């Protein structure tokens, strides 16, 4: 196969990769007055009596988030760590092409839906009667392709800002993710989502800064389970985090939270990351949240040469993307996330980006004080395991729509069982295999 040198390529061309750089260390403590706590049976009143503010009561998962002096917290418990910053997971090809690059956006340019046989899927189900949480930068509820599917009453803002929910106050990433899942297929414009009849709940955890609070993400997961979401999509990540000391604690709190959500029937679908890292053999570090217990960790695939002659570099939509993280036991499924032949950005400037994923976007605007004041709806191209994960979240909704009584584990097993590793490719890039939603709903 033609992917053996991807990591060495990235080390040489690191400037081309966005987000956390290969070999970097994730920022562990973003604040000294906010902490994630393993409650170990302690009640909220005990923290409040110590002078601490309870930010998130996640007692169903045995977790709490508090603000205040560390000395006050240490008088109650030693089982805590500072809050952690988590980033949106995007390679450099993200947003590479101008929005509105296609005069009439349509299913015709959605290679990701073609390879999943989505029209045939919709002959069986469109995801009716299901609900998916998008834990991300915010979803534009007024986007023409999403206005019929976003439940604004259930949507929540988990950040400290007062910009509300159902808005892309943290960027257009969440709107792109939501369109991949549930873009309207009946309004004669825009794009087609894999499960257009599912309900989207916007759980915004990003504000106007680059990072999101690990604690807010845990709160959004617990909330998604509480409101009966069939799936929660998390196209976010922090890597590499040491497995020991505080990193071990973060992993434990994540595991408790994911296990709780999974037990409530919510399938956690999480992007594997864009560092071209072998998560199976990367030493004493961990990628969060995709390596958490019960998570479905999703790698990215994509074509090279969809709309131009890529010559010997041409590859199909099931080929592993150049940036995707991998690892036999660290990845559960591969799904369409987009790829790019980087030199084609110069040789084919008008067509290279057709190898990315086309979906809804909504670009936020801010005033001089940094306050969110509105957004502009459109369509655009992005790539990343961020785009692969929602393909799987949508597949969860499709499966649940035809078999609503399946447990979270049964849904995950079905998706894995009906997936297969493409011929001549390494299993470490796919886990169980390449996503096949049609096979899953027909099994």
DOTOR-846366 format. One record per residue (C-alpha): x, y, z. Coordinates in Angstrom, 2 decimals. Layout:
residues N
+---------+---------+---------+
|      px |      py |      pz |
+---------+---------+---------+
|       X |       Y |       Z |
...
+---------+---------+---------+
This chain:
residues 443
+---------+---------+---------+
|      px |      py |      pz |
+---------+---------+---------+
|    0.00 |    0.00 |    0.00 |
|    1.07 |    3.63 |   -0.43 |
|    0.82 |    4.94 |    3.13 |
|    3.93 |    3.65 |    4.84 |
|    5.80 |    6.98 |    4.81 |
|    3.01 |    9.27 |    6.04 |
|    4.49 |    9.92 |    9.48 |
|    7.96 |   10.78 |    8.13 |
|    6.30 |   13.06 |    5.58 |
|    4.49 |   14.93 |    8.34 |
|    7.66 |   15.38 |   10.36 |
|    9.23 |   17.07 |    7.35 |
|    6.12 |   19.07 |    6.43 |
|    4.77 |   19.81 |    9.89 |
|    3.82 |   23.34 |    8.91 |
|    1.11 |   21.88 |    6.71 |
|   -0.72 |   20.27 |    9.61 |
|   -3.11 |   22.28 |   11.75 |
|   -4.03 |   21.72 |   15.39 |
|   -1.60 |   20.01 |   17.71 |
|    1.70 |   19.33 |   15.96 |
|    3.23 |   15.88 |   15.75 |
|    5.40 |   15.35 |   18.81 |
|    3.91 |   18.24 |   20.76 |
|    2.56 |   18.03 |   24.30 |
|   -1.06 |   18.91 |   25.00 |
|   -1.69 |   21.75 |   27.41 |
|   -2.77 |   20.08 |   30.67 |
|   -3.91 |   22.84 |   33.03 |
|   -5.63 |   25.86 |   31.54 |
|   -6.90 |   27.30 |   34.83 |
|   -5.78 |   27.12 |   38.43 |
|   -9.24 |   27.66 |   39.92 |
|  -11.30 |   25.03 |   38.06 |
|  -11.05 |   21.31 |   38.74 |
|  -12.44 |   17.96 |   37.65 |
|  -13.26 |   15.87 |   40.72 |
|  -13.81 |   12.17 |   41.28 |
|  -16.64 |   12.47 |   43.81 |
|  -16.19 |    8.97 |   45.27 |
|  -19.61 |    9.20 |   46.86 |
|  -19.22 |   12.75 |   48.18 |
|  -22.26 |   14.98 |   47.83 |
|  -22.39 |   18.39 |   46.18 |
|  -23.11 |   20.02 |   49.55 |
|  -19.68 |   19.00 |   50.84 |
|  -17.93 |   20.99 |   48.11 |
|  -20.23 |   23.96 |   48.56 |
|  -19.65 |   24.00 |   52.34 |
|  -15.91 |   24.23 |   51.60 |
|  -16.53 |   27.47 |   49.69 |
|  -16.39 |   25.95 |   46.21 |
|  -18.77 |   26.69 |   43.35 |
|  -20.32 |   23.61 |   41.76 |
|  -20.11 |   24.23 |   37.99 |
|  -21.32 |   20.81 |   36.78 |
|  -22.93 |   18.18 |   38.96 |
|  -22.24 |   14.96 |   37.05 |
|  -23.17 |   12.65 |   39.89 |
|  -24.69 |   10.00 |   37.60 |
|  -21.13 |    9.43 |   36.36 |
|  -19.48 |   10.00 |   39.76 |
|  -17.85 |   13.24 |   38.61 |
|  -18.12 |   16.90 |   39.59 |
|  -16.63 |   20.13 |   38.27 |
|  -15.90 |   22.87 |   40.79 |
|  -14.35 |   26.33 |   40.86 |
|  -12.50 |   27.91 |   43.76 |
|   -9.25 |   27.76 |   45.70 |
|   -7.35 |   24.50 |   45.42 |
|   -6.65 |   24.64 |   49.15 |
|  -10.38 |   24.51 |   49.83 |
|  -10.81 |   21.57 |   47.47 |
|   -7.92 |   19.64 |   48.98 |
|   -9.61 |   19.89 |   52.37 |
|  -12.48 |   17.81 |   50.93 |
|  -10.70 |   15.35 |   48.63 |
|   -7.40 |   14.56 |   46.95 |
|   -9.07 |   13.00 |   43.89 |
|   -8.99 |   15.91 |   41.48 |
|   -6.99 |   17.55 |   38.69 |
|   -7.01 |   20.93 |   36.93 |
|   -9.31 |   21.31 |   33.95 |
|   -7.80 |   20.33 |   30.59 |
|   -7.93 |   22.15 |   27.27 |
|   -9.19 |   20.14 |   24.29 |
|   -8.98 |   21.28 |   20.67 |
|  -11.02 |   20.96 |   17.53 |
|   -9.38 |   18.29 |   15.44 |
|   -8.57 |   19.65 |   11.97 |
|   -5.71 |   19.07 |    9.50 |
|   -4.39 |   21.90 |    7.33 |
|   -6.64 |   21.07 |    4.38 |
|   -9.60 |   22.11 |    6.49 |
|  -11.32 |   25.17 |    4.97 |
|   -8.88 |   25.03 |    2.09 |
|  -11.40 |   25.87 |   -0.62 |
|  -13.66 |   28.90 |   -0.89 |
|  -17.19 |   28.51 |    0.35 |
|  -19.76 |   28.32 |   -2.42 |
|  -17.15 |   26.78 |   -4.72 |
|  -19.89 |   24.85 |   -6.50 |
|  -22.61 |   26.92 |   -8.12 |
|  -25.41 |   24.52 |   -7.15 |
|  -24.36 |   22.47 |   -4.12 |
|  -25.86 |   19.01 |   -4.36 |
|  -25.50 |   15.33 |   -3.82 |
|  -23.43 |   15.23 |   -7.02 |
|  -20.27 |   16.43 |   -5.27 |
|  -20.78 |   14.39 |   -2.11 |
|  -18.48 |   11.47 |   -2.85 |
|  -18.74 |   10.55 |    0.84 |
|  -22.44 |    9.76 |    0.39 |
|  -21.89 |    8.01 |   -2.93 |
|  -19.49 |    5.46 |   -1.45 |
|  -21.93 |    4.77 |    1.40 |
|  -24.83 |    4.22 |   -1.02 |
|  -26.95 |    6.73 |    0.87 |
|  -29.86 |    6.82 |   -1.67 |
|  -30.24 |    3.06 |   -1.18 |
|  -30.06 |    3.58 |    2.59 |
|  -32.88 |    6.12 |    2.38 |
|  -35.08 |    3.56 |    0.62 |
|  -35.05 |    1.75 |    3.98 |
|  -34.75 |    4.58 |    6.53 |
|  -33.83 |    8.24 |    6.87 |
|  -33.16 |    8.02 |   10.59 |
|  -36.71 |    8.74 |   11.76 |
|  -37.35 |    8.80 |   15.49 |
|  -33.72 |    9.23 |   16.55 |
|  -31.63 |   11.95 |   18.20 |
|  -27.93 |   12.86 |   17.85 |
|  -25.97 |   15.30 |   20.01 |
|  -23.25 |   17.35 |   18.31 |
|  -20.72 |   18.25 |   21.03 |
|  -18.75 |   20.88 |   19.19 |
|  -18.42 |   24.57 |   18.34 |
|  -22.13 |   25.17 |   17.91 |
|  -24.71 |   24.36 |   15.23 |
|  -26.44 |   27.07 |   13.21 |
|  -30.09 |   26.22 |   13.81 |
|  -31.17 |   28.73 |   11.15 |
|  -29.15 |   27.18 |    8.33 |
|  -31.55 |   26.29 |    5.47 |
|  -30.29 |   22.69 |    5.48 |
|  -30.54 |   22.30 |    9.28 |
|  -33.46 |   24.46 |   10.43 |
|  -35.86 |   21.51 |   10.27 |
|  -33.73 |   19.18 |   12.40 |
|  -32.11 |   21.17 |   15.24 |
|  -34.02 |   20.89 |   18.51 |
|  -33.40 |   24.33 |   20.00 |
|  -35.33 |   23.58 |   23.17 |
|  -32.97 |   20.74 |   24.10 |
|  -29.80 |   22.42 |   22.79 |
|  -27.44 |   23.76 |   25.45 |
|  -24.45 |   26.08 |   25.79 |
|  -21.93 |   24.49 |   28.17 |
|  -19.39 |   27.31 |   27.98 |
|  -19.14 |   30.32 |   30.29 |
|  -20.24 |   32.78 |   27.61 |
|  -23.82 |   34.04 |   27.26 |
|  -24.19 |   33.59 |   23.49 |
|  -26.69 |   30.76 |   23.84 |
|  -27.12 |   27.58 |   21.81 |
|  -28.23 |   26.83 |   18.28 |
|  -25.57 |   29.30 |   17.12 |
|  -22.04 |   28.73 |   15.76 |
|  -20.45 |   31.03 |   18.33 |
|  -17.37 |   28.82 |   18.53 |
|  -16.86 |   28.54 |   14.76 |
|  -18.37 |   26.77 |   11.75 |
|  -16.95 |   23.32 |   12.58 |
|  -20.06 |   22.07 |   14.41 |
|  -22.37 |   23.19 |   11.60 |
|  -20.30 |   21.24 |    9.09 |
|  -20.49 |   18.15 |   11.31 |
|  -24.27 |   18.52 |   11.71 |
|  -24.80 |   18.75 |    7.95 |
|  -22.92 |   15.50 |    7.38 |
|  -25.31 |   13.83 |    9.80 |
|  -28.66 |   15.40 |    8.97 |
|  -28.54 |   17.84 |    6.07 |
|  -32.04 |   18.26 |    4.60 |
|  -32.66 |   16.00 |    1.61 |
|  -36.11 |   17.42 |    0.81 |
|  -35.62 |   21.15 |    0.30 |
|  -34.24 |   21.09 |   -3.27 |
|  -31.03 |   22.87 |   -2.29 |
|  -27.74 |   22.28 |   -0.55 |
|  -26.51 |   18.91 |    0.60 |
|  -27.80 |   15.51 |    1.71 |
|  -27.17 |   14.20 |    5.20 |
|  -26.86 |   10.48 |    5.88 |
|  -29.74 |   10.57 |    8.39 |
|  -31.81 |   13.63 |    7.43 |
|  -34.78 |   12.64 |    9.61 |
|  -32.81 |   12.45 |   12.84 |
|  -32.99 |   15.22 |   15.41 |
|  -29.85 |   17.25 |   16.15 |
|  -29.12 |   18.63 |   19.62 |
|  -26.47 |   21.36 |   19.70 |
|  -24.21 |   20.91 |   22.73 |
|  -21.80 |   23.81 |   22.39 |
|  -18.52 |   23.45 |   24.28 |
|  -16.38 |   25.94 |   22.31 |
|  -16.60 |   29.70 |   22.61 |
|  -14.51 |   32.41 |   20.96 |
|  -11.20 |   30.94 |   22.19 |
|   -9.38 |   28.05 |   20.50 |
|   -9.78 |   25.45 |   23.21 |
|  -12.69 |   23.83 |   25.04 |
|  -12.88 |   22.80 |   28.66 |
|  -12.51 |   19.07 |   29.24 |
|  -14.98 |   19.48 |   32.10 |
|  -17.59 |   21.09 |   29.83 |
|  -17.21 |   18.18 |   27.41 |
|  -17.83 |   15.69 |   30.21 |
|  -20.95 |   17.68 |   31.17 |
|  -22.21 |   17.61 |   27.59 |
|  -21.76 |   13.84 |   27.43 |
|  -23.75 |   13.30 |   30.62 |
|  -26.48 |   15.64 |   29.35 |
|  -26.65 |   13.84 |   25.98 |
|  -27.33 |   10.58 |   27.79 |
|  -29.89 |   12.21 |   30.09 |
|  -32.00 |   13.43 |   27.17 |
|  -31.93 |   10.06 |   25.40 |
|  -29.57 |   10.74 |   22.51 |
|  -28.94 |    7.69 |   20.36 |
|  -25.47 |    9.00 |   19.57 |
|  -23.19 |   11.81 |   20.66 |
|  -20.62 |   13.00 |   18.15 |
|  -17.31 |   14.39 |   19.44 |
|  -15.03 |   15.62 |   16.65 |
|  -12.51 |   16.96 |   19.17 |
|   -9.30 |   15.80 |   20.76 |
|   -6.18 |   16.33 |   22.83 |
|   -2.98 |   14.43 |   21.96 |
|   -0.48 |   13.44 |   23.22 |
|   -1.33 |   13.33 |   26.93 |
|    0.93 |   11.32 |   29.29 |
|   -0.81 |    8.20 |   30.57 |
|    0.57 |    8.71 |   34.07 |
|   -0.11 |   11.23 |   36.86 |
|   -2.76 |   13.77 |   35.79 |
|   -3.17 |   12.09 |   32.41 |
|   -4.17 |    8.88 |   34.18 |
|   -6.75 |   10.83 |   36.20 |
|   -8.24 |   12.48 |   33.09 |
|   -8.53 |    9.07 |   31.47 |
|  -10.29 |    7.67 |   34.53 |
|  -12.83 |   10.52 |   34.64 |
|  -13.45 |   10.19 |   30.93 |
|  -13.93 |    6.43 |   31.26 |
|  -16.46 |    6.87 |   34.05 |
|  -18.40 |    9.42 |   32.00 |
|  -18.38 |    7.44 |   28.76 |
|  -19.31 |    4.23 |   30.53 |
|  -22.29 |    5.96 |   32.14 |
|  -23.50 |    7.37 |   28.79 |
|  -23.03 |    4.02 |   27.08 |
|  -25.08 |    2.31 |   29.81 |
|  -27.90 |    4.76 |   29.09 |
|  -27.94 |    3.77 |   25.42 |
|  -25.93 |    6.66 |   23.96 |
|  -23.24 |    5.61 |   21.49 |
|  -20.16 |    7.85 |   21.79 |
|  -18.65 |    8.46 |   18.33 |
|  -15.28 |   10.19 |   18.51 |
|  -12.71 |   11.29 |   15.93 |
|   -9.40 |    9.42 |   16.16 |
|   -7.28 |   12.51 |   15.48 |
|   -5.20 |   14.01 |   12.69 |
|   -1.58 |   13.58 |   13.83 |
|   -0.77 |   10.61 |   11.53 |
|    0.13 |    8.87 |   14.78 |
|    0.23 |    5.15 |   15.47 |
|   -1.86 |    5.18 |   18.64 |
|   -1.12 |    1.52 |   19.19 |
|    2.64 |    2.03 |   19.54 |
|    3.05 |    5.64 |   20.67 |
|    4.59 |    4.95 |   24.06 |
|    3.32 |    6.36 |   27.33 |
|    0.82 |    8.82 |   25.90 |
|   -2.91 |    8.73 |   25.23 |
|   -5.30 |   10.47 |   22.85 |
|   -8.46 |   11.85 |   24.47 |
|  -11.35 |   11.41 |   24.24 |
|  -11.22 |    8.78 |   21.47 |
|   -9.19 |    6.29 |   23.53 |
|  -11.72 |    6.39 |   26.35 |
|  -13.70 |    3.33 |   27.41 |
|  -16.78 |    2.54 |   25.28 |
|  -15.85 |    5.09 |   22.60 |
|  -16.17 |    4.33 |   18.91 |
|  -12.88 |    5.73 |   17.61 |
|  -13.11 |    6.75 |   13.95 |
|  -10.27 |    7.10 |   11.44 |
|  -10.61 |    8.99 |    8.16 |
|  -10.55 |    7.86 |    4.55 |
|  -10.79 |    9.78 |    1.30 |
|  -10.06 |    9.86 |   -2.40 |
|   -7.30 |   11.48 |   -4.37 |
|   -8.29 |   12.70 |   -7.82 |
|  -12.09 |   13.04 |   -7.59 |
|  -12.20 |   15.95 |  -10.05 |
|   -8.67 |   15.99 |  -11.54 |
|   -6.15 |   13.56 |  -12.94 |
|   -4.01 |   12.46 |  -10.01 |
|   -2.02 |    9.99 |  -12.09 |
|   -0.31 |    7.27 |  -10.08 |
|   -1.35 |    9.02 |   -6.86 |
|   -5.05 |    8.43 |   -7.54 |
|   -6.86 |    6.57 |   -4.78 |
|  -10.45 |    5.68 |   -3.99 |
|  -12.71 |    6.93 |   -1.18 |
|  -11.88 |    3.98 |    1.10 |
|   -8.15 |    4.80 |    1.15 |
|   -6.74 |    6.01 |    4.51 |
|   -6.30 |    9.79 |    4.59 |
|   -2.73 |   11.07 |    4.85 |
|   -3.31 |   12.73 |    8.23 |
|   -5.40 |   10.13 |   10.07 |
|   -4.36 |    8.55 |   13.34 |
|   -4.41 |    4.77 |   13.33 |
|   -3.74 |    1.68 |   15.42 |
|   -5.26 |   -1.79 |   15.40 |
|   -6.82 |   -1.55 |   18.86 |
|   -7.11 |    2.24 |   18.91 |
|   -9.45 |    2.58 |   15.90 |
|  -12.85 |    0.91 |   15.65 |
|  -14.03 |    1.97 |   12.20 |
|  -12.86 |    3.93 |    9.18 |
|  -15.24 |    6.39 |    7.49 |
|  -15.14 |    9.13 |    4.82 |
|  -13.35 |   12.20 |    6.16 |
|  -11.64 |   13.59 |    3.07 |
|   -8.10 |   13.46 |    1.76 |
|   -5.83 |   15.67 |   -0.32 |
|   -2.96 |   15.44 |   -2.74 |
|   -1.10 |   18.39 |   -1.30 |
|    0.87 |   19.28 |   -4.42 |
|   -2.44 |   19.51 |   -6.32 |
|   -3.20 |   22.69 |   -4.39 |
|   -0.78 |   24.33 |   -6.84 |
|   -1.18 |   22.11 |   -9.91 |
|   -5.00 |   21.90 |   -9.79 |
|   -6.13 |   24.92 |   -7.72 |
|   -9.74 |   24.81 |   -8.97 |
|  -10.46 |   21.11 |   -8.42 |
|   -8.15 |   19.57 |   -5.78 |
|  -10.56 |   20.34 |   -2.92 |
|  -13.26 |   18.05 |   -4.34 |
|  -11.46 |   15.32 |   -2.37 |
|  -12.59 |   17.01 |    0.85 |
|  -16.06 |   16.67 |    2.40 |
|  -18.75 |   19.15 |    1.34 |
|  -21.31 |   20.21 |    3.92 |
|  -23.06 |   23.08 |    5.66 |
|  -21.10 |   25.92 |    7.25 |
|  -22.02 |   29.07 |    9.12 |
|  -19.30 |   31.65 |    9.61 |
|  -19.61 |   33.59 |   12.88 |
|  -19.08 |   37.34 |   13.29 |
|  -17.89 |   39.13 |   16.42 |
|  -17.86 |   42.75 |   17.52 |
|  -14.78 |   44.64 |   18.67 |
|  -15.23 |   43.28 |   22.20 |
|  -15.26 |   39.69 |   20.98 |
|  -18.98 |   39.16 |   21.40 |
|  -20.79 |   36.88 |   18.96 |
|  -23.20 |   38.96 |   16.86 |
|  -24.43 |   36.56 |   14.17 |
|  -23.34 |   34.29 |   11.34 |
|  -23.48 |   33.83 |    7.60 |
|  -24.83 |   30.51 |    6.32 |
|  -23.24 |   28.79 |    3.35 |
|  -21.58 |   25.55 |    2.26 |
|  -17.93 |   24.59 |    2.29 |
|  -15.26 |   21.91 |    2.21 |
|  -13.44 |   20.45 |    5.19 |
|  -11.39 |   17.33 |    5.90 |
|  -10.41 |   15.45 |    9.01 |
|  -11.38 |   12.64 |   11.30 |
|  -13.81 |   15.37 |   12.42 |
|  -15.72 |   14.72 |    9.20 |
|  -15.41 |   10.93 |    9.48 |
|  -16.96 |   10.65 |   12.95 |
|  -20.36 |   12.16 |   12.00 |
|  -20.68 |    9.65 |    9.16 |
|  -20.69 |    6.99 |   11.89 |
|  -22.94 |    8.97 |   14.26 |
|  -25.45 |    9.14 |   11.43 |
|  -25.12 |    5.40 |   10.88 |
|  -25.96 |    4.87 |   14.57 |
|  -29.15 |    6.87 |   14.04 |
|  -30.01 |    4.83 |   10.94 |
|  -29.55 |    1.54 |   12.78 |
|  -31.56 |    2.72 |   15.78 |
|  -34.38 |    3.90 |   13.53 |
|  -34.94 |    0.35 |   12.28 |
|  -34.02 |   -1.44 |   15.53 |
|  -34.80 |    1.02 |   18.34 |
|  -34.42 |   -1.52 |   21.13 |
|  -30.76 |   -2.28 |   20.50 |
|  -28.38 |   -1.36 |   23.32 |
|  -25.42 |    0.90 |   22.65 |
|  -23.12 |   -2.13 |   22.62 |
|  -25.38 |   -3.96 |   20.19 |
|  -25.40 |   -1.00 |   17.82 |
|  -21.61 |   -0.77 |   17.93 |
|  -21.28 |   -4.51 |   17.33 |
|  -23.59 |   -4.32 |   14.32 |
|  -21.63 |   -1.47 |   12.74 |
|  -18.37 |   -3.34 |   13.25 |
|  -19.75 |   -6.68 |   12.12 |
|  -21.02 |   -5.26 |    8.82 |
|  -17.84 |   -3.29 |    8.08 |
|  -14.91 |   -4.77 |    6.19 |
|  -11.27 |   -3.87 |    5.60 |
|  -10.70 |   -2.90 |    1.96 |
|   -8.51 |   -5.27 |    0.02 |
|   -4.77 |   -4.49 |    0.08 |
|   -5.05 |   -2.06 |    2.99 |
|   -3.74 |   -2.38 |    6.54 |
|   -6.30 |   -3.27 |    9.23 |
|   -4.63 |   -0.80 |   11.60 |
|   -6.27 |    2.05 |    9.67 |
|   -9.79 |    0.64 |    9.99 |
|  -10.21 |   -1.45 |   13.12 |
|  -13.20 |   -3.60 |   12.17 |
|  -13.37 |   -2.06 |    8.71 |
|  -14.82 |    0.64 |    6.49 |
|  -18.27 |    1.83 |    7.50 |
|  -21.17 |    0.25 |    5.54 |
|  -24.49 |    1.74 |    6.75 |
|  -26.56 |   -0.09 |    4.13 |
|  -25.28 |   -3.46 |    5.30 |
|  -25.86 |   -2.46 |    8.91 |
|  -29.51 |   -1.51 |    8.51 |
|  -30.22 |   -4.60 |    6.38 |
|  -28.53 |   -7.12 |    8.65 |
+---------+---------+---------+
